[in-house]
Amino acid sequence: MATINLGNIKFNWKGTYNAGTAYAIDDVVSYNGSSYVCIQASTNNLPTVTAYWDVMSSAGTNGTNGTDLTTTLTTQGDIVYRDGSGLARLGYGTAGQVLQTGGSGANPSWATLTSDWVKIAKTDVTAVSAIDFQDVFTTDYDTYKLYINGVRPNNENNLLLRWFTSGTTEDSSSNYNQMSHGAYRRDSDNNRSTFLDATTGSSAVSISLFGSVGNSGSWSGTNNFELTMFDPKRNHKVSGSKGGSLRNDMSYVYAGTHQIIAHGKYWHNTTGGSGYSGFRLFWNNSASFQANGTIALYGLKA
């Protein structure tokens, strides 16, 4: 019986083209990203030689939508996006900016993040006699939050606050007033009680309402004060209104012997004027801060 050679009855994948391989009709190889099918038995004929090979599939251009990203993106930090006609480059923005969408039919852009709650100043407490927050009050904010965390004096004393009228010029007049209420627990015997107090005509306000803050390092983490400052710049106060309005919520250790929680209200007898520009924190009896804790001021937009 006669024998008929049908050759390959399907494509034979041979992998990457090799010049030393003998290829038969219907063998398929890959070469430079494209694939080729052998149409005539061949050895050492590149797949680009059309007498021996046909293109089965051709490699496209690197990138997206026929665009080479290496020509679109030119600088570290660039990003690529689709505009109305094709791929486009958005160059790197300014440090701290965020990517913002313009919605349907608009291109993205860099934008500066805004917030109604803004950190204005922060300090890690060092061994100093006083800590000044100078020229921190502006017309941008009506209310401020001051967080005093983990502070302690070099010897047991009261923590005080005094307003600046400009720069570091202190208002040391005897016009500071306060009232407070709270509770204490004595560590030695678990004795507990409440207290109510008020003072007028002082030259500063006492932040530690029950008395001296303990100087023990082991208790320093519990010496925490949160003050709300209401319109110190007098942006919206009527001319006859008293200024220097504060509210104080605190928990701290008194003299290393008592646990204190308390709330206080403060005000200043002065009326009118342009208000205050900043404030100073210090200890009475010329005590100093130890290098312990942080103090941060935040502004709340109107």
ZITAHU-V385655 format. One record per residue. N is the residue number from 1. RES is the residue in three letters. NEAR is the number of other ideal C-beta (glycine too) atoms within 8 Angstrom. D_CENTER is the distance of its C-alpha to the mean C-alpha in Angstrom with 1 decimal. Layout:
# ZITAHU-V385655
((N RES NEAR D_CENTER) (N RES NEAR D_CENTER))
This chain:
# ZITAHU-V385655
((1 MET 2 87.3) (2 ALA 3 85.4) (3 THR 4 81.7) (4 ILE 4 79.2) (5 ASN 4 75.9) (6 LEU 4 73.2) (7 GLY 7 70.5) (8 ASN 9 67.0) (9 ILE 4 66.6) (10 LYS 5 62.8) (11 PHE 8 60.1) (12 ASN 9 59.6) (13 TRP 5 56.1) (14 LYS 9 56.5) (15 GLY 5 53.0) (16 THR 6 52.2) (17 TYR 11 55.2) (18 ASN 6 57.3) (19 ALA 7 60.1) (20 GLY 5 62.4) (21 THR 8 62.4) (22 ALA 6 65.3) (23 TYR 11 63.9) (24 ALA 10 66.0) (25 ILE 9 65.8) (26 ASP 11 62.9) (27 ASP 12 60.8) (28 VAL 12 57.2) (29 VAL 14 54.9) (30 SER 9 51.4) (31 TYR 12 51.2) (32 ASN 4 48.3) (33 GLY 5 46.3) (34 SER 12 49.3) (35 SER 10 52.0) (36 TYR 15 55.8) (37 VAL 11 58.9) (38 CYS 15 62.1) (39 ILE 7 65.1) (40 GLN 7 67.6) (41 ALA 8 68.0) (42 SER 11 66.2) (43 THR 9 65.4) (44 ASN 5 63.5) (45 ASN 9 62.8) (46 LEU 8 59.2) (47 PRO 11 57.8) (48 THR 7 57.7) (49 VAL 9 61.5) (50 THR 6 62.4) (51 ALA 5 65.9) (52 TYR 11 64.6) (53 TRP 14 61.2) (54 ASP 7 59.6) (55 VAL 8 55.9) (56 MET 8 54.7) (57 SER 6 51.1) (58 SER 5 49.4) (59 ALA 6 45.9) (60 GLY 5 43.6) (61 THR 6 41.3) (62 ASN 6 38.0) (63 GLY 11 35.0) (64 THR 6 34.7) (65 ASN 6 37.3) (66 GLY 6 39.4) (67 THR 11 36.7) (68 ASP 8 36.0) (69 LEU 11 32.2) (70 THR 7 32.9) (71 THR 7 34.2) (72 THR 12 31.5) (73 LEU 10 28.5) (74 THR 6 29.1) (75 THR 7 25.9) (76 GLN 4 23.2) (77 GLY 6 20.2) (78 ASP 11 22.6) (79 ILE 8 22.6) (80 VAL 10 25.8) (81 TYR 9 26.4) (82 ARG 5 29.6) (83 ASP 8 30.7) (84 GLY 2 34.0) (85 SER 3 36.2) (86 GLY 7 34.6) (87 LEU 13 31.8) (88 ALA 10 29.7) (89 ARG 10 27.1) (90 LEU 11 23.7) (91 GLY 7 22.8) (92 TYR 6 19.5) (93 GLY 6 17.3) (94 THR 6 15.4) (95 ALA 3 12.4) (96 GLY 5 9.1) (97 GLN 10 11.5) (98 VAL 7 11.9) (99 LEU 10 15.4) (100 GLN 8 17.2) (101 THR 6 20.5) (102 GLY 8 23.3) (103 GLY 5 25.2) (104 SER 3 28.7) (105 GLY 4 30.6) (106 ALA 7 27.7) (107 ASN 8 25.9) (108 PRO 9 22.1) (109 SER 8 20.2) (110 TRP 9 17.0) (111 ALA 8 15.2) (112 THR 7 12.6) (113 LEU 7 10.1) (114 THR 3 11.4) (115 SER 5 11.1) (116 ASP 5 13.7) (117 TRP 7 11.5) (118 VAL 9 10.1) (119 LYS 7 9.5) (120 ILE 9 12.6) (121 ALA 8 13.5) (122 LYS 8 13.2) (123 THR 8 16.0) (124 ASP 6 17.2) (125 VAL 14 20.7) (126 THR 6 23.6) (127 ALA 7 27.4) (128 VAL 8 27.9) (129 SER 7 30.1) (130 ALA 8 27.7) (131 ILE 11 24.0) (132 ASP 10 23.8) (133 PHE 10 21.2) (134 GLN 9 23.1) (135 ASP 7 23.0) (136 VAL 11 19.8) (137 PHE 11 21.5) (138 THR 7 22.0) (139 THR 5 23.4) (140 ASP 5 20.1) (141 TYR 14 19.5) (142 ASP 10 22.2) (143 THR 10 20.6) (144 TYR 14 18.3) (145 LYS 11 17.1) (146 LEU 13 17.7) (147 TYR 12 16.9) (148 ILE 14 19.3) (149 ASN 10 19.0) (150 GLY 11 21.7) (151 VAL 15 23.6) (152 ARG 15 27.3) (153 PRO 15 30.1) (154 ASN 8 32.6) (155 ASN 7 35.3) (156 GLU 10 35.2) (157 ASN 11 34.6) (158 ASN 11 33.0) (159 LEU 15 29.5) (160 LEU 12 30.0) (161 LEU 12 28.2) (162 ARG 14 29.9) (163 TRP 12 28.9) (164 PHE 17 28.9) (165 THR 8 31.0) (166 SER 5 29.9) (167 GLY 7 28.4) (168 THR 8 29.4) (169 THR 7 32.4) (170 GLU 9 32.6) (171 ASP 12 34.2) (172 SER 6 36.4) (173 SER 6 38.9) (174 SER 6 40.2) (175 ASN 9 38.6) (176 TYR 13 35.8) (177 ASN 13 36.5) (178 GLN 14 35.0) (179 MET 10 35.9) (180 SER 15 34.6) (181 HIS 9 35.4) (182 GLY 12 34.4) (183 ALA 10 35.8) (184 TYR 14 36.3) (185 ARG 9 37.4) (186 ARG 10 39.6) (187 ASP 7 38.9) (188 SER 5 42.5) (189 ASP 4 44.2) (190 ASN 6 41.6) (191 ASN 7 42.9) (192 ARG 7 40.8) (193 SER 6 41.1) (194 THR 7 39.5) (195 PHE 11 39.6) (196 LEU 7 39.5) (197 ASP 8 39.5) (198 ALA 8 39.3) (199 THR 9 39.8) (200 THR 5 40.5) (201 GLY 7 41.1) (202 SER 11 38.7) (203 SER 7 37.2) (204 ALA 9 33.7) (205 VAL 12 32.1) (206 SER 11 31.9) (207 ILE 14 28.5) (208 SER 14 30.3) (209 LEU 13 32.7) (210 PHE 11 35.1) (211 GLY 6 35.6) (212 SER 10 34.7) (213 VAL 15 31.5) (214 GLY 14 32.6) (215 ASN 10 31.9) (216 SER 9 32.0) (217 GLY 7 29.3) (218 SER 4 29.8) (219 TRP 11 29.0) (220 SER 13 26.2) (221 GLY 5 23.5) (222 THR 9 25.1) (223 ASN 16 25.0) (224 ASN 11 22.3) (225 PHE 14 22.4) (226 GLU 11 20.5) (227 LEU 13 21.8) (228 THR 11 21.7) (229 MET 11 22.9) (230 PHE 9 24.8) (231 ASP 12 25.3) (232 PRO 14 25.9) (233 LYS 13 26.5) (234 ARG 11 29.2) (235 ASN 9 28.0) (236 HIS 6 30.0) (237 LYS 9 32.3) (238 VAL 4 36.0) (239 SER 6 37.9) (240 GLY 5 39.6) (241 SER 8 36.6) (242 LYS 9 35.7) (243 GLY 14 32.3) (244 GLY 13 29.9) (245 SER 12 29.1) (246 LEU 14 26.9) (247 ARG 11 26.5) (248 ASN 16 25.8) (249 ASP 8 25.2) (250 MET 15 25.6) (251 SER 8 26.8) (252 TYR 12 28.1) (253 VAL 14 31.2) (254 TYR 15 34.1) (255 ALA 9 36.1) (256 GLY 9 35.4) (257 THR 9 37.8) (258 HIS 11 36.2) (259 GLN 10 33.2) (260 ILE 15 32.1) (261 ILE 8 30.3) (262 ALA 15 30.7) (263 HIS 10 29.8) (264 GLY 12 30.6) (265 LYS 10 31.2) (266 TYR 13 31.5) (267 TRP 11 33.0) (268 HIS 13 34.6) (269 ASN 7 38.1) (270 THR 11 37.5) (271 THR 9 37.7) (272 GLY 5 36.9) (273 GLY 7 35.5) (274 SER 4 32.0) (275 GLY 12 30.2) (276 TYR 13 28.1) (277 SER 12 25.7) (278 GLY 13 24.1) (279 PHE 11 25.2) (280 ARG 13 26.2) (281 LEU 13 26.0) (282 PHE 10 28.9) (283 TRP 13 31.5) (284 ASN 8 35.0) (285 ASN 6 38.0) (286 SER 6 36.2) (287 ALA 10 34.2) (288 SER 10 31.1) (289 PHE 16 27.7) (290 GLN 13 27.5) (291 ALA 6 24.8) (292 ASN 10 22.9) (293 GLY 12 19.8) (294 THR 10 16.8) (295 ILE 14 16.8) (296 ALA 11 13.9) (297 LEU 14 14.7) (298 TYR 12 13.1) (299 GLY 12 14.9) (300 LEU 11 16.1) (301 LYS 9 17.7) (302 ALA 6 21.3))
